[in-house]
Amino acid sequence: MSTFATRSEPKPKLSARLILELRSEIESGRIRGGDKLPTEAQLTSRFGVSRTVVREALAALAADGLVEARQGAGNYAIGQRLAAFSNLAADKISIAINVLEVRMGIEIESAGLAAQRRNPAQDAAIHEAYYEFDRLLAQDLATGKNDFAFHRAIAAATNNPFYIEVLDALGERTIPCDITSPWGTDSVLTRDYQVGLQVEHAQIMNAISASDANAARAAMRAHLSNSQDRYRARLRRAATPPKGTSA
């Protein structure tokens, strides 16, 4: 079988592609719940990647509740996700809306607290995440993980570890538009969409840097509310039957 990777590709990209391939096999039923997955050596040979990449992919699938590692027996597929928040609606757009609702409950206040409590290093981390998003966007690379890093840096700047814990618990669902996320909503990732996100990110970042807690909360509220509106519009379009057909 031909491989899909070359040694020149960065490890995160290899890992993400392996995750997508194995997830597809599990969710399509080609690998059924209870089936033993190929060994690490077999996956390494099949996909032309290192054992480190294979282990990262298996760990990510286990964290998402799709794979269970059994000591001394190998890795097994799980028929039903056991991960936290797995009982959210199956539709990906609905999941995105639900996640954003949870995020509004915590991130609006986290932005305000970050404006009040951040230290210089934390302020720099927020800026670094923002500019890394720009760099990835300029190279047409996936920005979802960096988008998460931006929001996580704000949570860290509250100096309250529970804000970070909540975001980490949401995990990949935090940024459901990321194409490398199992919860991705694919076509939302246009360049214009991402540029618009950066405009909103800049407003949040600038308010935090200016120590304006009220403006930071307002900017975060606007950012998450706008994202909800974008997903709701997509949900309405998805529910509208084409012309000439009945509902």
Residue pairs with C-beta under 8 A, 6 or more apart in sequence:
1 46
3 46
3 47
3 48
3 49
4 17
4 21
4 47
4 48
5 14
5 17
5 47
5 48
5 49
6 48
11 50
11 52
11 53
11 56
12 145
14 49
14 53
15 49
15 53
15 56
15 57
15 60
16 142
16 180
18 43
18 47
18 49
18 53
18 54
18 57
19 57
19 60
19 61
19 180
19 182
20 180
21 47
22 31
22 37
22 57
22 58
22 61
22 66
22 67
23 61
23 64
23 66
23 182
24 30
25 31
26 61
26 66
26 67
26 77
27 66
31 37
31 77
32 77
32 79
33 77
33 78
33 79
33 80
34 76
34 77
34 79
35 76
35 77
36 73
36 74
36 75
36 76
36 77
37 43
37 58
37 67
37 74
37 75
37 76
37 77
38 46
39 74
40 51
40 54
40 55
40 58
41 51
43 49
43 54
43 57
44 50
44 51
44 54
47 54
58 67
58 69
58 75
61 67
62 68
62 69
62 75
63 83
63 171
64 81
64 83
64 171
64 172
64 182
65 78
65 80
65 81
65 82
65 83
65 86
66 77
66 78
66 81
67 75
67 76
67 77
67 78
68 75
68 76
68 77
68 78
69 75
70 76
80 86
83 171
84 169
85 99
85 169
85 170
85 173
88 94
88 95
88 98
88 99
88 173
89 95
89 98
91 235
92 176
92 183
92 184
92 185
93 185
93 231
93 234
93 235
93 238
94 235
95 173
95 176
95 183
96 176
96 177
96 183
96 185
96 227
96 231
97 228
97 231
97 232
97 235
99 170
99 173
99 174
99 176
99 183
100 224
100 227
100 228
100 231
101 228
102 166
102 170
103 151
103 170
103 174
103 224
104 221
104 224
104 225
104 228
106 163
106 166
106 167
107 151
107 154
107 155
107 220
107 224
108 217
108 220
108 221
108 224
109 217
110 154
110 155
110 158
110 160
110 163
110 220
111 154
111 204
111 207
111 208
111 213
111 216
111 217
111 219
111 220
112 213
112 214
112 216
112 217
112 220
113 157
113 158
113 159
113 160
113 163
113 213
114 122
114 126
114 154
114 155
114 157
114 158
114 208
114 216
115 207
115 208
115 210
115 211
115 212
115 213
115 215
115 216
116 211
116 213
117 157
117 158
117 159
118 126
118 157
118 159
118 208
119 157
122 153
122 156
122 157
122 159
123 157
123 208
123 209
125 153
125 156
125 157
126 150
126 153
126 154
126 157
126 205
126 208
126 209
127 205
127 209
128 153
129 146
129 149
129 150
129 152
129 153
130 150
130 198
130 201
130 202
130 205
132 146
132 149
133 143
133 146
133 147
133 150
133 194
133 197
133 198
133 201
134 198
136 142
136 143
136 146
137 143
137 191
137 194
137 195
137 198
140 191
142 178
142 179
142 180
142 189
143 178
143 189
143 194
144 175
144 177
144 178
144 179
144 180
144 181
144 184
145 175
145 178
145 180
147 175
147 178
147 197
148 167
148 174
148 175
148 178
150 201
151 167
151 174
151 175
152 164
152 167
152 168
154 204
154 208
154 220
155 163
155 164
155 166
155 167
156 163
156 164
157 208
167 174
172 178
172 181
172 182
172 183
173 181
173 183
175 181
176 183
176 184
176 185
177 184
177 185
177 188
177 189
177 193
178 184
178 189
179 186
179 189
185 231
185 234
188 230
188 231
188 234
193 230
196 226
197 223
200 219
200 222
200 223
200 226
201 223
203 219
203 222
203 223
204 216
204 219
204 220
204 223
207 215
207 216
207 218
207 219
208 216
241 247
